Amino acid sequence: MLQCGGESMGEMNVFHIFYYTKKNGSSPVSDFLNRLPRKMLAKVVRDLELLSCYGNELREPYTKSIDAGIFELRTRLADNQVRILYFFIDQHRIILTNGFIKKTQKTPRIEIELAKKYRNDYLSRSTHGET
């Protein structure tokens, strides 16, 4: 059983996090996470644990809805801001699509469009039994 905020949560309340994987087997979000410095990665992992505990109930400053069912996990360490884009599948599954280091005020449109493209690919393949 997962402990969230000192409270025991039953299996029904836990959100399961998966990395989107392209048809060729590569995972953009995994590749991104593997390039992060150790301290930043540790903080991102902590935020992913919060996302796993609270899912669609987690709010700012940790997460934000950005466009048409695409959300961003927001991690900050000193002056660095990491964003991991994701979407929900059914009641308790979260698919992480891509990540980037935020350098501008707004989330870059290209990153949002990439997340949508990956979501469409995932959904297309999952309806054909290929996830």
C-alpha positions in Angstrom: 0.0 0.0 0.0 1.3 3.5 -0.9 1.6 6.1 1.8 0.5 9.6 0.8 0.9 12.5 3.2 1.1 10.1 6.2 -2.3 8.5 5.3 -2.6 5.0 3.9 -4.4 4.9 0.5 -6.1 1.8 -0.7 -5.2 0.5 -4.1 -8.3 2.0 -5.6 -6.9 5.6 -5.0 -3.5 5.1 -6.5 -2.8 6.4 -10.0 -0.4 4.3 -12.1 2.1 6.2 -14.2 3.5 4.9 -17.5 5.9 6.3 -20.0 4.7 6.8 -23.5 6.7 4.6 -25.9 6.9 5.1 -29.6 6.4 2.2 -32.0 10.2 1.9 -32.4 10.5 1.3 -28.6 12.0 4.7 -27.6 10.5 6.8 -24.9 10.9 10.6 -25.2 10.1 11.2 -21.5 12.5 8.5 -20.3 15.2 9.9 -22.5 14.6 13.4 -21.1 14.6 12.2 -17.5 17.9 10.3 -18.0 19.6 13.5 -19.0 18.5 15.5 -15.9 21.1 16.3 -13.2 20.7 14.0 -10.1 19.2 16.6 -7.8 16.6 17.7 -10.3 15.7 14.1 -11.1 15.2 13.4 -7.4 12.8 16.4 -7.2 10.9 15.3 -10.3 10.6 11.8 -8.9 9.2 13.2 -5.7 6.6 15.2 -7.8 5.8 12.1 -9.8 5.1 10.3 -6.5 2.6 13.1 -5.6 1.0 12.7 -9.0 0.7 9.0 -8.3 -1.0 9.6 -5.0 -3.3 12.4 -5.9 -3.7 12.2 -9.7 -6.4 14.5 -11.0 -6.8 16.1 -7.6 -3.2 17.5 -7.6 -3.3 21.2 -8.4 -0.9 24.1 -8.7 1.9 24.6 -8.0 2.6 21.0 -8.9 0.4 20.5 -11.9 -1.6 22.5 -14.4 -4.0 21.8 -17.2 -2.6 23.3 -20.3 -4.6 22.3 -23.4 -7.3 19.8 -24.4 -6.6 17.1 -21.8 -2.9 17.7 -21.7 -1.4 18.5 -18.3 2.0 19.5 -17.1 3.8 18.4 -14.0 5.8 21.4 -12.7 9.1 20.9 -10.9 11.3 23.8 -9.8 14.8 23.6 -8.4 16.6 27.0 -7.9 16.2 28.8 -11.2 15.5 25.7 -13.3 12.0 24.6 -14.2 11.2 21.2 -15.5 7.9 20.3 -17.2 6.6 16.8 -17.8 3.6 16.7 -20.1 1.0 13.9 -19.5 -2.6 12.8 -20.0 -5.0 10.5 -18.2 -6.4 7.2 -19.5 -9.4 5.7 -17.7 -9.8 6.3 -14.0 -6.3 5.6 -12.7 -3.7 5.6 -15.4 -1.4 8.5 -16.3 0.8 8.5 -19.5 3.9 10.7 -19.4 4.7 11.9 -23.0 7.6 14.3 -23.1 9.6 16.7 -20.9 11.6 19.9 -21.3 13.4 22.6 -19.3 11.2 25.7 -19.3 13.0 28.8 -20.5 10.1 31.1 -21.4 7.0 32.4 -19.6 4.6 30.2 -21.6 4.8 26.5 -22.3 6.2 26.2 -25.8 3.4 25.3 -28.3 5.7 22.8 -30.0 5.9 20.8 -26.7 2.1 20.8 -26.3 1.6 19.7 -29.9 4.2 16.9 -29.4 2.3 15.7 -26.4 -1.0 15.7 -28.4 0.7 13.8 -31.2 2.0 11.2 -28.7 -1.4 10.9 -27.1 -3.0 10.3 -30.5 -0.4 7.7 -31.4 -0.9 6.0 -28.0 -4.7 5.9 -28.3 -4.5 4.7 -31.9 -2.2 1.8 -31.0 -4.0 1.0 -27.7 -7.3 0.5 -29.6 -5.4 -2.0 -31.8 -3.8 -3.8 -28.9 -0.3 -2.4 -29.4 0.5 -0.4 -26.2 
